[in-house]
Amino acid sequence: MGSSAAGALTGVLYGCATVASAPASGSVHYVTARLGEGLWLINGGAANIVAASGPEGLVLVDGGLEQDAEQLQRVALKDCAATRVATLFNSHWHPEQTGSNVRLGRSGTQIIAHEKTRLWLTQKIIVDWRPGSYGPLPPAALPSLTTYTTGTLAFGSQHADYGYLGQAHTDGDLYVYFREANVLAAGGVVSSDRWPILDWQTGGWIAGLVGAHDRLIKVCNDTTRIIPANGPPISLRELKALRTMYFSIYQRMVKALTSGLSPADTVAQHPAADFQPTWDSPDRFVEEAFKSQWPHQAPNA
């Protein structure tokens, strides 16, 4: 999806003006856009954040990086006319999604996640795609309500249905569907402006990514607005196109693995070169996709 098309789609899906909150010196520039009555998209940070207004306070899907948590809370409360954050969903364990856990958890915010996400956050996590380590988080910052399958959060007359996406981007991916607004927060399984991280070291894998798209497609209808972790909102048609692309790449990864190629050999063949030419280089994604097969499909395993 090119930048001009993405910009046009963003305007259509938002349907109204955005509010740009002035950042503090050296901080991110958050922009708040209304998605519907009592529902907003906050972007400009490390990942998209969805905010919904409820009688007990805001419901947030994901919380950005820890260094931006104070500013995010200030922007969300101001732009969404709220006094507190009542509930925070973690779509998975990554720092771009769980950076507000410490600040909000200590203030009494309920944090909801998949149980595997909670377990990851109790550990020191070291992965190839980021320097250093992450975690463990203090007890107050850990999810206080977890699921293995699905659940529903009722807030006022609204409902947020959430569900497990299987081993995909990580092994603890969760979607959140705002039923009345017909808005789906897809988490890190979906990116509309870049190749996603396929975090094979914490349970993600390429076939699971395809399966997660299948699960999301079943949640949607033709008018659903789908909010990816990164990039502008997309439609069901575009989500299906992404699913087709990842399935094609998956088939190529299986062929490379069963042919005895190494990760470097596979990257050198450029198996994703004919997809998404406006995105960044697919080489890291291809390497991660290849390695993600090892626990599942390694020959003679």
C-alpha positions in Angstrom: 0.0 0.0 0.0 1.6 3.3 -1.1 1.8 6.4 1.0 -0.8 8.3 -1.0 -3.2 5.4 -0.8 -2.6 5.0 2.9 -3.2 8.7 3.6 -6.4 8.6 1.6 -7.6 5.5 3.4 -6.8 7.1 6.8 -8.9 10.1 6.0 -11.9 7.9 4.9 -11.7 5.7 7.9 -11.3 8.4 10.5 -14.1 10.5 9.0 -13.2 13.6 11.0 -10.4 16.0 12.0 -7.5 14.9 14.2 -6.2 16.5 17.4 -2.5 17.0 17.6 -1.3 17.3 21.2 1.8 19.4 21.5 4.7 17.2 22.7 7.1 18.1 25.5 10.7 18.7 24.3 12.3 15.6 23.0 9.2 13.4 23.3 6.9 11.8 20.7 4.2 13.8 18.8 0.9 12.0 19.6 -2.0 12.6 17.3 -5.6 11.7 18.4 -8.2 10.9 15.7 -11.8 10.1 16.4 -12.9 6.7 15.2 -16.5 7.0 16.4 -18.6 8.1 19.3 -16.4 7.6 22.4 -13.6 5.9 20.4 -10.2 7.2 19.3 -7.0 6.2 17.6 -3.8 7.7 19.2 -0.7 7.4 17.0 2.7 9.0 16.6 4.5 6.8 19.1 6.0 3.4 18.8 2.7 1.7 18.0 -1.0 2.6 17.5 -3.2 2.9 20.5 -7.0 2.6 20.6 -8.9 4.5 23.4 -12.5 4.0 24.3 -14.6 6.0 26.8 -16.4 4.2 29.5 -18.2 5.1 32.8 -15.2 4.0 34.9 -12.6 5.7 32.7 -10.8 5.0 29.5 -10.1 1.6 27.9 -6.8 1.5 26.1 -5.5 -1.1 23.7 -1.7 -1.1 24.2 0.4 1.4 26.0 3.5 2.5 24.0 7.0 2.5 25.3 7.7 3.1 29.0 9.6 6.4 28.3 6.4 7.8 26.7 3.9 6.5 29.3 3.5 9.7 31.2 2.9 11.7 28.0 0.6 9.1 26.6 -1.6 9.1 29.7 -1.7 12.9 29.7 -2.7 13.1 26.0 -5.2 10.3 26.3 -7.0 11.8 29.3 -7.0 15.3 27.7 -8.0 14.4 24.2 -10.6 11.8 25.2 -12.0 14.0 28.1 -11.4 11.4 30.8 -10.1 11.4 34.3 -8.5 8.0 34.6 -7.5 4.9 32.6 -9.7 2.1 33.9 -8.5 -0.8 31.7 -5.4 -1.5 29.6 -5.2 -4.3 27.1 -1.7 -5.7 26.2 -2.1 -7.2 22.7 1.3 -9.0 23.4 4.4 -8.7 25.5 6.5 -6.3 23.3 7.8 -3.1 25.0 5.9 -1.0 22.4 2.7 -2.5 23.8 3.4 -2.9 27.5 5.3 0.3 28.3 2.4 1.8 30.3 2.0 -1.2 32.5 4.2 0.0 35.3 2.7 3.5 35.5 -0.9 2.4 35.0 -0.7 -0.8 37.0 0.5 1.0 40.1 -2.4 3.4 39.8 -5.0 0.6 39.9 -5.7 0.2 36.2 -6.9 -3.3 35.3 -4.5 -4.9 32.7 -5.9 -7.6 30.4 -3.8 -10.0 28.3 -3.3 -13.5 27.2 -1.8 -15.8 29.9 1.3 -16.4 27.8 1.9 -12.6 27.7 1.7 -12.4 31.5 4.2 -15.3 31.8 6.6 -13.6 29.4 6.4 -10.4 31.4 7.5 -12.3 34.5 10.8 -13.2 32.8 14.0 -11.5 31.6 13.4 -11.6 27.8 16.3 -11.6 25.3 15.5 -11.7 21.6 17.5 -11.2 18.4 15.4 -8.3 17.1 16.1 -5.9 19.9 19.2 -5.0 21.9 19.5 -5.7 25.6 16.8 -7.4 27.6 13.2 -6.6 28.7 11.5 -7.5 32.0 10.7 -8.9 34.3 8.0 -6.3 35.2 7.1 -5.7 38.9 4.0 -7.5 40.2 1.8 -4.4 40.0 2.6 -4.1 36.2 1.6 -7.6 35.3 -1.7 -8.3 33.7 -4.3 -8.8 36.4 -6.9 -10.6 34.2 -5.8 -13.1 31.6 -7.4 -15.4 29.1 -6.5 -18.6 27.2 -9.3 -18.2 24.6 -11.8 -15.3 24.5 -13.6 -12.9 26.7 -15.7 -9.8 26.7 -15.3 -6.5 28.6 -18.5 -4.6 29.1 -18.1 -0.8 29.8 -21.4 1.0 29.9 -23.5 0.0 26.9 -20.3 -0.9 24.9 -18.5 -4.2 24.6 -14.9 -5.1 23.8 -14.7 -8.7 22.6 -11.1 -10.1 22.8 -9.6 -13.3 21.7 -6.4 -15.3 21.3 -4.7 -15.4 17.9 -2.5 -18.4 18.5 1.2 -18.6 17.8 1.6 -15.7 15.3 3.6 -12.5 15.9 4.3 -14.0 19.4 2.6 -16.9 21.2 0.4 -14.5 23.2 -1.3 -12.3 20.6 -4.7 -10.9 21.4 -7.2 -9.0 19.3 -9.8 -6.5 20.7 -13.0 -5.9 18.8 -15.2 -3.0 19.8 -18.5 -4.5 18.8 -20.8 -1.5 18.6 -18.3 0.7 16.8 -17.2 -2.2 14.5 -13.5 -1.4 15.1 -10.9 -4.2 15.4 -7.6 -3.5 17.2 -5.5 -6.3 15.6 -2.3 -5.8 17.6 1.2 -6.8 16.3 -0.2 -9.5 14.0 -1.1 -6.7 11.5 1.1 -3.9 10.1 0.0 -1.8 7.2 3.2 0.2 6.5 6.1 -2.2 7.2 7.1 -5.8 7.6 6.1 -7.0 11.1 8.5 -8.6 13.5 8.0 -12.4 13.5 9.2 -13.1 17.0 10.0 -16.7 16.6 12.0 -16.8 19.9 8.8 -16.1 21.9 6.6 -18.4 19.9 5.7 -16.5 16.7 5.8 -18.3 13.4 4.9 -17.8 9.7 2.1 -20.3 9.4 0.6 -19.1 12.7 0.7 -15.5 11.2 -1.4 -16.8 8.4 -3.8 -18.5 10.8 -4.1 -15.3 12.9 -5.2 -13.4 9.8 -7.8 -16.2 9.2 -9.1 -15.7 12.7 -9.2 -11.9 12.3 -11.1 -12.2 9.0 -13.8 -14.2 10.7 -14.3 -11.3 13.2 -14.6 -8.7 10.5 -17.3 -7.6 8.0 -17.0 -5.4 5.0 -17.3 -2.2 7.0 -15.0 -3.1 9.9 -12.1 -0.7 10.5 -9.0 -2.7 11.3 -6.3 -1.0 13.4 -2.9 -2.5 12.9 0.0 -2.2 15.4 1.7 0.1 12.9 0.5 2.1 10.0 -3.0 3.4 9.0 -6.2 1.5 9.4 -7.1 -1.0 6.8 -10.2 -2.7 5.4 -11.2 -6.3 5.3 -10.2 -6.5 1.6 -6.7 -5.3 2.5 -6.5 -7.7 5.4 -7.3 -10.5 3.0 -4.6 -9.3 0.7 -2.1 -9.4 3.5 -3.2 -13.0 4.4 -2.7 -14.1 0.7 0.8 -12.5 0.7 1.9 -14.2 4.0 0.6 -17.5 2.8 2.6 -17.2 -0.4 5.7 -16.4 1.6 5.0 -19.3 3.9 4.9 -21.7 1.0 8.3 -20.4 -0.2 9.7 -20.8 3.3 8.6 -24.5 3.4 10.3 -25.1 0.1 13.5 -23.4 1.3 13.5 -25.4 4.5 12.9 -28.8 2.9 15.4 -28.1 0.2 18.1 -27.8 2.9 18.8 -24.1 2.5 20.1 -22.0 5.4 18.5 -18.8 6.7 21.2 -16.8 4.8 20.7 -18.8 1.6 16.9 -18.2 1.8 17.4 -14.4 2.3 19.7 -14.3 -0.7 16.9 -15.7 -2.9 14.7 -12.7 -2.0 11.5 -14.7 -1.7 9.5 -11.6 -0.7 10.9 -9.2 -3.3 7.7 -9.2 -5.4 5.6 -8.0 -2.4 5.1 -4.6 -0.9 7.8 -2.6 -2.7 7.0 0.6 -0.7 7.8 -1.1 2.6 11.2 -1.5 4.2 13.5 -4.4 3.2 11.9 -7.8 3.8 15.2 -9.5 4.6 14.8 -9.6 8.4 11.2 -10.8 8.1 12.3 -13.5 5.7 15.1 -14.7 8.0 12.6 -14.7 11.0 10.0 -16.5 8.9 12.6 -19.2 8.0 13.8 -19.7 11.6 10.2 -19.7 12.9 9.7 -23.1 11.2 12.4 -24.8 13.2 10.2 -25.8 16.2 7.4 -26.9 13.9 8.7 -28.2 10.6 12.4 -28.9 10.8 13.3 -32.0 8.6 13.9 -35.2 10.6 12.8 -33.5 13.8 
